[in-house]
Each structure stands twice: as C-alpha cells, then as structure tokens.
Amino acid sequence: MSAPSKGNVKTILLGNKPLKEYLVEAIVSLNREVDVIEIIGRGRNIYRAVNLYNALLMRVGDRVNLKDVEIGSILVRNRRVSYIRIALQRVS
C-alpha cells in the first residue's frame, strides 16, 4: 500500500505486496521527476524496507543518494510499533 504523493515527495509504505511491485513503483516515480522517495517499513516490514533500499541501489545506484534515515516507534492502536524511514534524493 502506498501513500499518495505530496509535491515532489513519494512515500512508499510497505505492506504485504511482493517487493518487486514496490521496486517498480519507486523506479517509475524516479522517472516521473519525483525528487525524494521515502520508504517506510513498520514492525515486521522493517527488513523489507532495507531490502527495497538495497534493491533500488543495485538497479539505479548512480541516480539516487541517501538523504536521511530515521528509526523510532509510534503508537498504533495502543501499541508501540517500531519503524524505519529511508529517504532517497534523486540526483539531477
């Protein structure tokens, strides 16, 4: 499931879809002049966010730079859930 884009930032919230679908979405977003891609993985999907980042670097490594990495926890339905947010900047 992907959150809608806001301005030139594309947010990809990882869910249960195959990782290749998120990879294609990220590459298409880069081709559509999106400046920043944020990959968000929560709970059990944290490792998938890291795998998506690594796969994206293998495919388009020279076109993106790591902008920011944030880890923390948020309250979801009265439970603490860990998350990782990886921000990638498109190289002009």
N, CA, C and O of each residue as an XYZ file, in Angstrom:
368
protein
N       0.844     -1.161      0.000
C       0.000      0.000      0.000
C       0.886      1.219      0.000
O       1.829      1.299      0.788
N       0.610      2.151     -0.850
C       1.430      3.341     -0.984
C       0.610      4.568     -0.649
O      -0.552      4.688     -1.036
N       1.229      5.464      0.066
C       0.563      6.713      0.386
C       0.648      7.637     -0.823
O       1.565      7.505     -1.633
N      -0.291      8.568     -0.960
C      -0.243      9.468     -2.104
C       0.956     10.398     -2.046
O       1.502     10.667     -0.976
N       1.353     10.883     -3.208
C       2.478     11.801     -3.295
C       2.065     13.178     -2.809
O       0.915     13.580     -2.983
N       2.993     13.904     -2.203
C       2.735     15.282     -1.815
C       3.868     16.126     -2.374
O       5.003     16.041     -1.905
N       3.561     16.938     -3.372
C       4.598     17.725     -4.022
C       5.525     16.820     -4.801
O       5.071     16.002     -5.600
N       6.823     16.960     -4.574
C       7.812     16.128     -5.250
C       8.360     15.046     -4.342
O       9.494     14.602     -4.525
N       7.571     14.610     -3.360
C       7.968     13.548     -2.444
C       7.008     12.377     -2.622
O       5.791     12.546     -2.550
N       7.558     11.200     -2.854
C       6.751      9.984     -2.985
C       7.006      9.130     -1.761
O       8.152      8.788     -1.469
N       5.947      8.782     -1.039
C       6.059      7.953      0.147
C       5.571      6.550     -0.182
O       4.454      6.367     -0.667
N       6.409      5.570      0.084
C       6.061      4.176     -0.145
C       6.017      3.487      1.209
O       7.045      3.303      1.860
N       4.806      3.106      1.629
C       4.601      2.403      2.894
C       4.494      0.921      2.580
O       3.554      0.486      1.916
N       5.455      0.149      3.058
C       5.499     -1.263      2.713
C       4.423     -2.053      3.440
O       4.154     -1.853      4.624
N       3.819     -2.964      2.675
C       2.790     -3.847      3.203
C       3.115     -5.271      2.825
O       4.263     -5.706      2.914
N       2.073     -6.011      2.392
C       2.251     -7.434      2.098
C       2.435     -7.753      0.623
O       2.553     -8.922      0.257
N       2.461     -6.733     -0.230
C       2.678     -6.981     -1.653
C       4.100     -7.485     -1.876
O       4.976     -7.272     -1.038
N       4.328     -8.152     -3.003
C       5.704     -8.572     -3.316
C       6.636     -7.363     -3.439
O       6.224     -6.291     -3.882
N       7.870     -7.547     -3.048
C       8.845     -6.456     -3.037
C       9.061     -5.875     -4.435
O       9.353     -4.687     -4.569
N       8.923     -6.690     -5.468
C       9.125     -6.220     -6.840
C       8.129     -5.129     -7.218
O       8.467     -4.226     -7.983
N       6.902     -5.201     -6.691
C       5.909     -4.173     -7.001
C       6.323     -2.827     -6.430
O       6.149     -1.797     -7.081
N       6.865     -2.826     -5.228
C       7.344     -1.584     -4.632
C       8.574     -1.059     -5.370
O       8.754      0.149     -5.516
N       9.414     -1.982     -5.832
C      10.604     -1.599     -6.585
C      10.214     -0.924     -7.897
O      10.781      0.107     -8.259
N       9.255     -1.497     -8.604
C       8.784     -0.906     -9.855
C       8.159      0.466     -9.588
O       8.381      1.410    -10.348
N       7.385      0.575     -8.521
C       6.768      1.856     -8.170
C       7.822      2.931     -7.895
O       7.660      4.082     -8.300
N       8.892      2.555     -7.212
C       9.957      3.513     -6.910
C      10.689      3.942     -8.181
O      10.992      5.124     -8.351
N      10.973      3.002     -9.065
C      11.687      3.328    -10.302
C      10.822      4.203    -11.204
O      11.319      5.157    -11.803
N       9.544      3.887    -11.302
C       8.628      4.711    -12.100
C       8.543      6.121    -11.524
O       8.507      7.097    -12.272
N       8.511      6.229    -10.205
C       8.469      7.546     -9.570
C       9.720      8.357     -9.885
O       9.636      9.564    -10.111
N      10.875      7.703     -9.901
C      12.115      8.404    -10.254
C      12.067      8.900    -11.692
O      12.549      9.993    -11.991
N      11.493      8.107    -12.573
C      11.389      8.504    -13.974
C      10.380      9.621    -14.191
O      10.435     10.313    -15.208
N       9.465      9.804    -13.257
C       8.452     10.856    -13.360
C       8.862     12.122    -12.619
O       8.010     12.908    -12.206
N      10.144     12.317    -12.454
C      10.686     13.553    -11.882
C      10.335     13.765    -10.413
O      10.239     14.911     -9.973
N      10.142     12.698     -9.641
C       9.974     12.827     -8.200
C      11.352     13.078     -7.602
O      12.303     12.366     -7.923
N      11.471     14.089     -6.731
C      12.773     14.450     -6.166
C      13.188     13.568     -4.996
O      14.361     13.219     -4.869
N      12.227     13.202     -4.135
C      12.539     12.440     -2.926
C      11.590     11.253     -2.829
O      10.381     11.397     -3.015
N      12.142     10.081     -2.539
C      11.340      8.889     -2.272
C      11.574      8.506     -0.823
O      12.713      8.342     -0.386
N      10.473      8.362     -0.075
C      10.551      7.910      1.309
C      10.032      6.484      1.380
O       8.907      6.204      0.967
N      10.848      5.591      1.900
C      10.467      4.194      2.093
C      10.211      4.012      3.580
O      11.088      4.271      4.405
N       9.002      3.565      3.921
C       8.642      3.401      5.332
C       8.276      1.948      5.583
O       7.414      1.385      4.909
N       8.940      1.350      6.562
C       8.624     -0.006      6.994
C       8.312      0.010      8.475
O       9.067      0.570      9.269
N       7.193     -0.607      8.853
C       6.798     -0.655     10.259
C       6.747     -2.096     10.742
O       6.309     -2.988     10.016
N       7.195     -2.316     11.965
C       7.115     -3.639     12.572
C       7.889     -4.683     11.798
O       9.097     -4.562     11.594
N       7.169     -5.719     11.367
C       7.807     -6.828     10.658
C       8.266     -6.458      9.257
O       8.979     -7.233      8.620
N       7.875     -5.302      8.769
C       8.266     -4.877      7.417
C       9.516     -4.000      7.400
O       9.881     -3.474      6.348
N      10.169     -3.834      8.534
C      11.396     -3.038      8.574
C      12.470     -3.670      7.696
O      13.145     -2.967      6.944
N      12.632     -4.970      7.781
C      13.662     -5.633      6.960
C      13.330     -5.513      5.480
O      14.237     -5.448      4.651
N      12.039     -5.483      5.132
C      11.654     -5.341      3.731
C      11.984     -3.948      3.211
O      12.319     -3.789      2.037
N      11.892     -2.945      4.067
C      12.259     -1.581      3.666
C      13.750     -1.518      3.351
O      14.154     -0.884      2.376
N      14.559     -2.166      4.165
C      16.003     -2.202      3.923
C      16.303     -2.988      2.649
O      17.164     -2.588      1.865
N      15.601     -4.102      2.435
C      15.789     -4.877      1.206
C      15.385     -4.070     -0.022
O      16.052     -4.152     -1.053
N      14.313     -3.296      0.065
C      13.891     -2.457     -1.047
C      14.943     -1.401     -1.346
O      15.247     -1.140     -2.510
N      15.503     -0.792     -0.304
C      16.559      0.202     -0.485
C      17.761     -0.416     -1.199
O      18.298      0.176     -2.135
N      18.182     -1.601     -0.763
C      19.331     -2.268     -1.383
C      19.043     -2.647     -2.833
O      19.909     -2.501     -3.695
N      17.836     -3.133     -3.107
C      17.473     -3.490     -4.478
C      17.429     -2.253     -5.363
O      17.844     -2.297     -6.521
N      16.929     -1.155     -4.821
C      16.864      0.093     -5.582
C      18.264      0.607     -5.893
O      18.513      1.107     -6.990
N      19.175      0.488     -4.937
C      20.561      0.902     -5.184
C      21.223      0.051     -6.254
O      22.007      0.562     -7.054
N      20.919     -1.232     -6.278
C      21.506     -2.100     -7.304
C      21.006     -1.734     -8.696
O      21.753     -1.826     -9.670
N      19.735     -1.315     -8.793
C      19.149     -1.000    -10.098
C      19.518      0.395    -10.590
O      19.870      0.571    -11.756
N      19.437      1.390     -9.703
C      19.631      2.793    -10.108
C      20.580      3.510     -9.151
O      20.336      4.661     -8.789
N      21.637      2.857     -8.747
C      22.538      3.379     -7.729
C      23.125      4.745     -8.019
O      23.336      5.540     -7.102
N      23.396      5.030     -9.303
C      24.015      6.305     -9.636
C      22.996      7.436     -9.736
O      23.383      8.599     -9.843
N      21.712      7.120     -9.705
C      20.673      8.150     -9.843
C      20.078      8.600     -8.519
O      19.286      9.542     -8.500
N      20.439      7.951     -7.395
C      19.891      8.315     -6.087
C      21.000      8.406     -5.043
O      22.016      7.716     -5.120
N      20.772      9.271     -4.077
C      21.646      9.389     -2.912
C      20.808      9.209     -1.663
O      19.634      9.575     -1.639
N      21.408      8.645     -0.626
C      20.740      8.509      0.659
C      20.639      9.885      1.294
O      21.658     10.534      1.534
N      19.431     10.334      1.565
C      19.218     11.653      2.132
C      19.107     11.594      3.652
O      19.712     12.401      4.358
N      18.326     10.627      4.152
C      18.067     10.574      5.589
C      17.584      9.178      5.968
O      16.916      8.506      5.182
N      17.927      8.751      7.177
C      17.397      7.520      7.752
C      16.895      7.859      9.148
O      17.605      8.467      9.949
N      15.674      7.460      9.424
C      15.080      7.742     10.732
C      14.516      6.445     11.285
O      13.815      5.721     10.578
N      14.816      6.146     12.544
C      14.228      4.990     13.209
C      13.540      5.479     14.466
O      13.941      6.480     15.060
N      12.517      4.775     14.858
C      11.790      5.172     16.059
C      10.612      4.249     16.284
O      10.543      3.151     15.732
N       9.687      4.714     17.107
C       8.477      3.944     17.350
C       7.296      4.906     17.425
O       7.428      6.055     17.846
N       6.145      4.403     17.004
C       4.919      5.180     17.024
C       3.843      4.363     17.725
O       3.959      3.144     17.849
N       2.807      5.035     18.176
C       1.706      4.379     18.853
C       0.617      4.070     17.829
O       0.041      4.980     17.233
N       0.341      2.780     17.629
C      -0.702      2.339     16.704
C      -1.644      1.422     17.471
O      -1.242      0.360     17.945
N      -2.901      1.841     17.589
C      -3.914      1.058     18.308
C      -3.450      0.671     19.702
O      -3.551     -0.490     20.098
N      -2.942      1.642     20.438
C      -2.475      1.465     21.815
C      -1.302      0.499     21.954
O      -1.105     -0.085     23.020
N      -0.525      0.326     20.892
C       0.679     -0.496     20.940
C       1.816      0.269     20.300
O       1.611      1.008     19.336
N       2.999      0.098     20.825
C       4.189      0.705     20.241
C       4.667     -0.142     19.080
O       4.840     -1.353     19.214
N       4.881      0.501     17.931
C       5.356     -0.197     16.735
C       6.617      0.511     16.253
O       6.621      1.727     16.061
N       7.681     -0.254     16.058
C       8.930      0.298     15.547
C       8.797      0.586     14.060
O       8.031     -0.072     13.356
N       9.550      1.577     13.587
C       9.527      1.894     12.168
C      10.895      2.370     11.713
O      11.742      2.763     12.515
N      11.086      2.322     10.395
C      12.265      2.911      9.762
C      11.767      3.722      8.570
O      10.892      3.280      7.825
N      12.330      4.899      8.402
C      12.012      5.745      7.254
C      13.318      6.050      6.544
O      14.223      6.652      7.121
N      13.410      5.632      5.286
C      14.607      5.835      4.481
C      14.246      6.817      3.384
O      13.350      6.548      2.584
N      14.930      7.953      3.333
C      14.665      8.968      2.315
C      15.796      8.965      1.290
O      16.975      9.023      1.641
N      15.411      8.897      0.021
C      16.366      8.894     -1.087
C      16.165     10.137     -1.927
O      15.032     10.477     -2.270
N      17.230     10.811     -2.258
C      17.202     12.024     -3.084
C      17.632     11.668     -4.503
O      18.661     11.020     -4.698
N      16.851     12.089     -5.489
C      17.210     11.855     -6.893
C      18.354     12.795     -7.278
O      18.330     13.982     -6.953
N      19.340     12.256     -7.964
C      20.482     13.053     -8.422
C      20.123     13.650     -9.767
O      19.667     12.946    -10.668
N      20.329     14.948     -9.899
C      19.984     15.630    -11.170
C      21.039     15.418    -12.221
O      20.907     15.919    -13.338
